[in-house]
Amino acid sequence: MPRFARVILDRSTGKELDYEIPEPWRGRVTEGSRVRVPLRNRQMLATVVSTSDATDAKGVRPLAGIMDEKPQMTPVLMRLAKWMAEYYACDEQDALRCILPRAVRETGNAPLRRKFAALAREVSAAEISALQAKAPRQAAAVGYLQNARGAVPVAKLEAQTGATAATLNTLARRGLVEIIVEAVRRAPRGSHEFVVSEPPLLSGEQEKALQGIRPALADPAAHKPIVLKGITGSGKTEVYLRAIAEVLEAGKTALVLVPEISLTPQTVERFSSRFSPKGIGVAVLHSHLGEGERHDEWHRVRDGKARIVIGARGAVFAPLEKLGLIVIDEEHDNSYKQDDGPRYHARDLAVVRGRMEPCAVLLGSATPSLESFENFRKGKYDLLELTHRHDGCTLPVFRVVDMRLRSKDGERNRQFLSPKLCNAIEARLAKGEQTILFLNRRGFFTVLTCSACGKAVQCPHCSVSLALHRAEDAARCHLCGYSRKPPKCCPECKDPRIAFTGIGTEKVEAAVRKLFPKARVARMDSDTMTHKNAYHETLGAFRSRKIDILVGTQMIAKGLHFPGVTLVGIVSADSALHLPDFRAGERTFQLLVQVAGRAGRGDAAGEVIVQTFTPFHPSLQFAKSHDFDGFAEQELEMRRNFGHPPYSHIVLLTVRADTAQKAEFVARTLSHQLAAAVPSSVMVSPAAPAPLARVRGMYRYQVVARGRQIRALTKAIKATMDAIKLPKDTHIVVDVDPMAVL
């Protein structure tokens, strides 16, 4: 058995250290084990990356402890961490920190232990009376337990009776009360039991798609990832369910990724209704779980008690074994891209993990990413299509309102809710149907400017204007969270004429409530979804038709199925269309199609009204006709001509420093040294201020590298960064395959 373990510390500079495995632990410590190791005069947590019979290191010290009997990291996850470190130009311990949730890294498999109290024997009324005279709290506790007729949580007992830990300890010493300590596993709302749902009949297209997936399920090593391109409402989820059922019958497990946390309750409910009554555990992993819930769900998966995992991007690291299928729903969505730490893309990691396991990989979307679609055109992926809605409903009618034009009264179209949209909402309310209004901006007013000097009221820490949130009576920054009272005069020239412009979801909600006072209106954005179950409660109320009009940001734009919705209004289609980013057109097209897909999913026909100042933009015109292929063809041709992804890889390097001079100097040094280190085929841009030049008090400069061979590029980047000595309070952020260059 191996005598030595090579580990990576949780907090290190990427160095691997050797430790001796004490005799009693040999055979128990393997690759992926979590251990405690001595370092100088303290102990640290580490992950074992390999074991061996010999070491060249001098003065090797023994391990100090083992976190778990079973390694927390599976062999595939260890390989995935190494792949991440190479591809995303990060240290391996940073990749390992991504894979293991903090609660798991620090506590291992130790469950929550909760104290209960119960009567140790029958207590007579005389004894209680005697206690009442001398120790009223003890008497109250005994009386409460006698009425409870069973064990009661100590916390509840103390709250109800005023008893303390000392009170209960005294009762325990006297033999009146027994203190019981039990391990308790915490379960999120999504793990509750659900009513059985029977599988519906598949349409011909769904059955054909399932037949196309089966060969990959049977022999994943011999098959490519599959793109399931299905229009909104075509029944992609039912195809997922059938494929997963076949995987489970084969004794394997399944992983389902969804882009938004708001989609998780609906997805969990549907999957649990199908599988939980059959005794198949469904686990939920996403960032809105409490630390304890995440710890316990993770170990349910690791211990094999849950064979299906549903979650957001971090769930791609779920410790499932015998993995048979990975489903990435709405695979095009930007939410799969991590925005801090190692900036991985969960969709790409899912494809890599599918190759390592090996297992089938299914990427579903009505509007696949251009990267996935080009992989199909190159023969790297297979493609299956669903071209009709599974319930026989037609796609919604798509109407574009040109906000540049005047209405009959000459003025109304200057407002952000056009007469056409208002009339459509009124008609839906009269028929008892539901409406979704979409705007991807929070707040009431989004820009505060001075009418005298023309300067915007900016965040003192970021290069953005403050947005007014009227309900909170605050002007807030949406980047760093800075908040202040709305200014009464211009901070620059002190003129009191502050103009409030721009619109956000809060203003739309206020206008809708005023225009339609009898309507039941709710808003879903990150300002209102502040407590853990807010998503579930609001969507549940909307599904049960307790809400007539739902106003929201992109969290209501995709994946949700509400048969009562017959109208979708897109308040401004231009908000993301003209950003200085080559993906702006693609994102707008995808968002329009996805939001439009929420309408007409029931018996009544659907309608989509899009308000825009650029009605003839290709993204809007292709979205209007639901023509993904046409949009992809012209967009990919443009990308090919300019050498943009998917015909190249981009690495965005952002230098952040506490002064602009430091950021510029380091960025210029980085640009020059990187240009000298890479092949001539790689383009390295000069250092330039980032479009958002200051965020959270840090000044930002950017360098962009673009080339076809990503491994050679990231290797050169790591070597260049290692050679640069950074000044104090200066950092370099590496973003491989960025979703935006802002």
N, C-alpha and C positions, 0 to 999 in steps of 0.2 A: 504493500500500500504506500502511496506517496507520502514523503516525510515533510515536504516543504510546499508552501502556498505563496503564489505571487499575487499581490493585491494592488488595487487602486483605491487610494483614500478618497472619501467623499469630498474633502476639501484639500486639493493639492494642485500642483502645476502639471499634472499628467504623468508624473513619474510612477513607475511600478516598483514596489518594494517586496522583498522576500521575508517570510516568517516561517518558523518551524511549527509544524502541527504536533501538539502534544500527543503522546501515545494513545490516551483514551479516545481522542477525536479522529484518529486516522481512519479513513473509510467513510467518515461522516462529512468531512470538509471536501467539497468538490467545486468545480467551476460553477460560478453563479451563487455560491454560498455568501451570506452576509456574516461578517465577523467583527469583533472588536480587537484592535491591535494597539500595543504600546508604541508611543512615539515621544521620544524624550521623556518628560516627566508626566505625561498624561495619556489617556486612552482615546482612540478615535474609531469611527465606524468606517468600514471598507468593504469592497466587493472582491471576491476571489476571481481572478481572471484565468488562472491555470494552476496546476499542481505538478510536482516533479519529485524525483528521488534524490536529486542533488542540486546544489546551488554554488555559485562562485562568490556570493556575497560573504563579507566578513562580519563577525559579531551578530549573527542572526538571532533574534529574540523569539520566544514562543508567542503564539496567539494568546490573547487574553480572554476570549470568549466566542461562542457561536450564537447567532441570533435565532436560528431555527434549525430543526432537525432536517427539514426538506429545503433544498436550495430555493431561494426566492426567485432567482432568475433562471429561466429555462435556457437550454443550449441555443435555441433559435434567437431568443432575445439578446443573448450575449453576442451572437454573430451580428445581429441587427445594430447593436451599439457600435461595434467596430465599423460597420458600413456607414453609419451616420457620421462618425468621426472623420472618415475619409471624404465622404461626399459633401458634407456641410461645413468642412474646414473648422471643426470644433475639437476640443479635448474629449477623450473617451469618458472621463468621469462626468462631464457635462451631459453626454448622451445617456449615461447610466442614471443620472438624476432625473432626466426626462421620463425614463422608462419606469422607475420605481416611485410611486407617490411618497410624499414626505412622511406621512403617517406610517407607511410600511417600512421605509428606510430606517426610521428611528425607533420603532417599537417591535418590529418583527411580527410574529403571529399571536402576540399576547392579546386576548380578548378583553373587552370591557368587563369589569367585575363590579356587580351591584349588590349592595347590602339589603337584606330583607329581615324583618323581625316577626316572630310568631310566639304565641304563648307556649311555654315549656310544659305547663300542666294547667289543670283547671284551677281557677282562683275564685274563692268564695266571696260572697257579698261582704262578709265581715272583714276579710282581709283587705278588700278595696276600701272599706270605710276607715280602717285603721291607717292605710296609706294616705287617704285623703287628709287626715288630720296632721300627719307628719310631713308628707311629701306629695303635694297636690299634683305635680307634674308626673310623678311615677304613677299615681292613681289614674290620671287622665290617659296615659299611654296604655296601661293594662286594660282599662275600660274600653278603649278604642279597639284594641286587639281582640278583646272578647267578643265585641259586636261584629268585627270583621270576619271571624271564623276562618282564619287562614293567614298565610304570610302576607305582610304588607311591606312595600318598599320603605326603607328607613327614612328617606327624604320626605315621602308623603306623610309618614307618621309624625315626624318632627314638625312639619308645616301645620298639620291639623291639631296637634295637641300642645305645642310649645315645648315638647321634650327636647333634650339635647343629647349629644353623644355620651356625656357623663351620666345622664339619667338612665339611658339604656344599658350602659355598662354596669351600673349599680344593680339594675333589675336582673341582668344576666348573672352577676355574681350571687345574687340571692336565689337563683334557680327559677325565677318567675318568667323570664323571657329568654328566647333563644335567638341569637344573631346568626343568620345564614348568609354566606357569600356565594353568589352564583355568577357564572360567566354568561354574559348577555351579548348576543349578536345584534347589531343595529341594522335595520333594513330600511332603505329609502321607500318613499311612497310607491315608486314604480315596481317594487318587489311584492306588493300585495297580491292576493289571489283575485282572479277575474272569472266572470261567467264564461262557460264554454261557448265557443263559436265554431260552427261547422263550416268547412271549406265550401265556397261557392263553386258553381260550374265554371270551368275555364272557357274563354272564348277560343276560337280557332287560332288567332294570333298568339294568345297566351300559351296555348298547348304547343304550338310550333316553337316558341321561344324556349319553353322548358325542355323540349326535345333537343334543342341546340345547346343547352347548358349541360345536359346529362353526360356527354362524353368527357367534359372537363371534370365533372364530379368523380367519374369512375377512374380517370387516369390523368390527374392534374399535371404531372411532370411532362406529359406529351402534348399539352394544349396551352394556348395563349390566353391571356386575360380577355374577358368578353365585355364589350360595351353594349349595354341594353339601352338603345335609344327609343324611348317611348313618349309620345305626346302626353301632356298633363291629363290625368284621369284615365290613362290607358290600362291601368292595373299592374303596374310594375311591382308594387308591394306584394300582390298575390303570387306573382312569379317567384319573388324572393322566398315567401313562406313555403311554397311547394318545394323549391330547391333545398331549403334548409331541412324540411321534413325528410327528404331522401338522404341528406347527409347524416342526420341523427339516426335514421334506421341503419345506416352503415357503421354505427358506433363512433362517429366522429363529432366534432363540435363546430360551432359557427360564430362568426363575428359580424356584427352589423354596425356600420358607422353612419351617423346622421350629422348634418352640418351645424344645426342650431340646437341649443338646449331646449328651446321651445317645442321642437319636434319630438323630443324624447318621451314625454308622457304619452302622447298619442301612439307612438310606435311601440312603446312598452306595453300599453294596453292591448294593442292588436296582437302582438306576439304572445303575450301572456295568456290571452283568451284562447289562443290556439294550442299552446304547448304546456302551460302550467298545470291544467287539469290532468294531463297525462304523466305528471310527475317529473317533468323536465324543467330544471331550474333556469330562470332567466335573470341575469345580473345586469345592473345598470352602473355605468361609469361615466361621470362627467364632473365638471368643475363646480357645479352648484351643490354637490353633496357636501355634507359636513365631513370633517377629517375622520371622525369615527365611522361614519357610514362608508366612506371610501375605503378605509382600512378593512372593514368587514366584508364588503362586496369583493374587494380584490382577493381576499383569502378564500371566499366562497368559490371563486373561479380557480384559484391555485390548487385548492383541495379537491377539485372535480365535482363540487356540489351544484355548480351552474354550468350548463353545457352551451348556453347561448349568452353572448354578451352584446348589449346595445349601448352605444355611447357616442360622444363627440370625438374630436380628433385624438385626444389622449388615450382613448380606448384601443387604438391600434396596437398598443403595448400590452393588452390584456394577456395574462399568463396562461392562455388556453393551450392544452396539449391535444394531440390528434386532431389538429385543425383541418376541417374539410372544405370550408367555404368562407371567404371574406366578401361581404357586400358593402360597397361604398355608394350610398344613396345620395342623389344630387351631387355627383362626383365633381361637377364643375365649380362648386361653391368655394369662394375665397376663405370661408371660415375654416377650411381644412388646413390652412397655412398658419403655423405658429408664429406669433409676433414678438416673442422674446426668447431669450436663451438660444439654444440651437434652433434655427428657424426652419424646421422640417416641414414637409408637406405630407399630411397623413395619407392622402391618396397614393402618392409615390411610394411611401413606406409600406403601404398595404400591398402594392404590386411586388415590391422587393421581398416582403415577408412571405407572400404567396409562392415566390420562387424558392425561398429557403425551406419552407415547411416540407414538401410542396403541398399546395392546396389550390382549389379553383378560386379565381378572383372575378367578381362581377361588378362592373361600374355602371350604375344606372343614372339616367338623366334625360329630360326632354330636350336639353340644350347642352350636349357634351362640351367639355373644354376643347379648344382647338388643338391642344397637345394630344389629347386622347383620340380626337378624330383624325389627326395626321398620323398617329401611330397605327390606326386602322388602315389608312390609305397606303402606308408603307408596308403593311403586312405583319406588323408586330402584334396587333390586337385583332380579334374577331368582332364582328358587328351583328347584332340581332335588333330587329325593329318591331315596334308596336305602333301602328299608324292610325288606329281608331280607338275612341273611348270605349272601355269595356262594357259600359251600361247602355251603349247605343246613343248616348247624347252627342250632340254636335259641339264643336269648339265654339266658344263665345264670339259674338260679333265684335269687331275691333273698330272703334271710331276715334279718329284723331281730331282734336279741337285745336285750331290754330289760334293761339293766344295773342297774335299780332293783330288779328282782325277785330273790328268793332262789331258789336251786336246791334240790333235794331235801334236801341236807345242811345247808341254811340258811346256808351261808357262801361257797361257791365263787364265786358271781357277783360277790363283792366284789373278786376278783382281776381283773387286766386282760386275762387270757385266759380266756374263759368255757368251761364244760364243753362246750358245743355246738361251739365253734370248735376246742377241743383234740381232740374226738372226730373231727371232720371232717378235721383234719390227719393224725391217726393212720390213718384210712381211706385217705387218698391215699397215704401212705407205703407202706401194705400193698399197694397196687395199682401202685406204681412211678410214680405221677403227681406233678406238681409243684404247689407252693403259693406264692402271693405274699401277704405280710403287709404292710399299708400303715399307716404312721403318720407324719404330717407334722411330727414333732418330733424333733430330734437329741438326743443325749446319753443319760445313764443316768437320773438324776433331773433334773427340770426346775425344781424349786423347792427352795431351802434355807431353812428357817425355824427360828426359835428357839422351843422349846416353853415357855420361861419368859416372855419378853416379847412373843412373837408376831411379831416383825419378821423380814422376809425378808433374806437376805444378798444385798445388791445390788451391782452393778458400781459402782465409784467414779466412772465416767465416764458411765454411762447409767442411765435410770430403769427398769431391768429386773433381775430376779433372776438370779443366776448359776446355771448348770446344771452338774451334776456329770458329768464324763466319767471313768468309772472306769478305762478302759484307760490313759488318760494320767495318772491320779491328779491331776486338775486340775478346778478350778471355773472355768468359762469364760463369758464374755459372748458371745452370738450376734450382737450388733450391732457391737461395736467390736473383738472378738477378745481383750480383756483376759483374762488367765489368772493364777491363783494356786493355791497348794496348798489343798485343801479345809480349811476352818476347823475347828479342834477345839473352839472355843467361840464363843459369840455375839459379834460385834464390838461390839455395843451394851452388853449387860449382863454379858458375860463368862461367862454360864452355859454349861456344857458340853453341854447337851441340844439339840443341833442335829438337827432332823428333816428327813429327805429325803423329798420327795413328788413326785408327778407322774411320768410315764413318757416315755421317749424311745426311739428305735430301738435304741440300745445295750442298754437294759434288756430290750426285747423279744427281741433276739437272744440275750442271756444266758439268758432264761427258756426260749426254744425249745430251745437247746442242752441245757439241763438236763432238760426234759420229754421230748425226743426225742434221746437221746444218739447213736443210730446214724444220724441224719439228717445230710446234708451241707448246712450252713447258710452263707449269705453275707449281707452287709449292704451296701446301696448308699445312701450319703448323702454329703454334702460332707466328712465326716470321713474316710471311707474312700476316696473317689475323689480322691486327692491327686496322683497322677502322671498324665502326659498320656494314656496308653493304658489307664488303669484302667477306664473305661467299656467300652471295646471288649473287654477281657479278661474282665471279669465277665459281661457280657451274652453273650459267646461261650461261656463255660463253662455258663451257664444254658441257652442254646439247645441245646448238645450234651448236656444232661441230666447234667452233672457236679455240679449243685447241685439239691437237693431242695426247699429252702425259701429263698426270697429275701425278706429284710426290707428295707424301704426307704421313702424319702420320695417326694415327688411326681415325682422323676426316673424312677420306674418306673411311673408312673400312666397314661401315655398313649402311644399310637402303637406300642407294642411288640407283636410277634406271636410268641407262643410256644405252639405246638400242645399241648405237654405240660402246660400249666397248666390244671387243672380246678377249683381252689379259690382264691378271693381272700378274704382276711380283712381287714376294715377295723377296726383295733383300737379306734379312737375316732373316731366320726363327728362329735363335738361340738367338736373342737379349734378349728375356724374358724367354727362356726355362730353363736356368740353374741358375735362381735366387734362393737364399736360402729361398724359400717360398713354402708351400705345395700346393698352388693354381697355381703354375707356369705352370704345364702341362695342367690344365683346361683352363687357360687364353690363352695359345698358341693354343690349339685346337680350341677354339671358334674364335679366331682372324683369323686363317687360313681359317676356313670355311666361316666366314663372308666376308673376303676380296675376297675369291674365288667366292663368290656369286655375285660379281659385274660384272662378265664376262658372255657373252653369253645370255643376256636378250633380245636380238633382234632377227632378222632373221638369223644372222650368228652364227655358233657354237663358243663356248668360250673355252679358254685354260688358264690354270694357271701354271706358272712356279715358283717353290719354290726352292730357293738356300739355302743349309744348309750344315753344317759340321757334323750333326748327323742324317743322313737320315733314320735310323732304329728306331728312338725314337717312342714309341707308339702314342704320340700325332700327329706326322706327318703321321704315317701309317693309323691311323683311319680317319684323315682329308682327306687323299688321296682318301679313298673309301667312303667319306661322311657318315661314320658309327657312328652316335651319340650314338646309343644304345650300341654298342660294347665298345666304349670309356667309357661311363658312367658305364657300368658293371664292368670293370676292375679298374677304378679309385675309385668307391665307395667301392669296396672290399678292396683296399689299405687303404682308409680312415677309414673303419670300423676296420681294424686290428690295426691301430695306434691311434684310438680314436679321429680322426680329425673331424671337421664339415663336414657333417650335423649330425654326431652322438654325438656331444657335442657342447657346446657354448664356445667361447674363448673371454676373455676380455683382451685387451692389455693396460697396464698402462705405460705411458711414462713420466718419470720425466725429466724436463728441468730446467737447472740452469746455472748461468753465470760462474761457475767453475765445473770441473769434480768431485772435492771432495764433494761439496754440493750435486750434482746429485746422486753420489754413496751412500752417507750417507742416504739421504731421501729414495732412492729406497730400500736400505737394511731394513730400518725401516718399510717401507710400506710392504715389503715382509713378514717380521717376524710377524707383527701385523695382516695382512690379513690372513696368514696361521693359526693363533690362533683363528680367528673369524669365519672361514668357516668350514663346515662339512668335515670329513675325506675323503669323496668321491671327493672333489674338489682338484685339483692339483694346487699348487701355486709355480711358479718357483723362484729360487734365483734371486736376482738383477744381471743384466749383462749389459754391454755396448750395445747400440743399433747398428745394422749393419751400420747405418749411425750415427756415434758417435757424430757428431757435425753438426748442421744446424742453419744457421742465427746467428752464434755466441754463440749459447746455446749448452751446453753439454747435452747428452741424455743417460739415463739409462732406462732399461725396466724391467717390471715384467709381466709375463703372467699367468693368472688364467684360468683354464679350468674345466668345469663341465656340468652336464646335466640340472640342475635347475637354469635358468638364473636369475629369480627374487630374489631368495635367495642370489645369488652371488652378484648382483648389490646392494642389500640392505646392505650386509656386506661391500662392497666397499665404499658406501657412509658413513656408520658409521665409518669405519676406517679412511677415509680421513678427516672427521670432527674432529677426535681425534688427528690428527697429526698437530702440529704447524709448518708451513713451514717457512724456512729462507727467507730472502729478496731475490727477483729476482729468486724465485723457483716456478715452476708450475707443476701440475700433469694433464696430458691429459688422459681421459678415452675413449677408443674405444671399444665399444661392437660389437661383430661380425665383426672384422676388415677384410677388403678385402686383406690386405697384412700385414706382420709382420716386415717390414723394418723400 
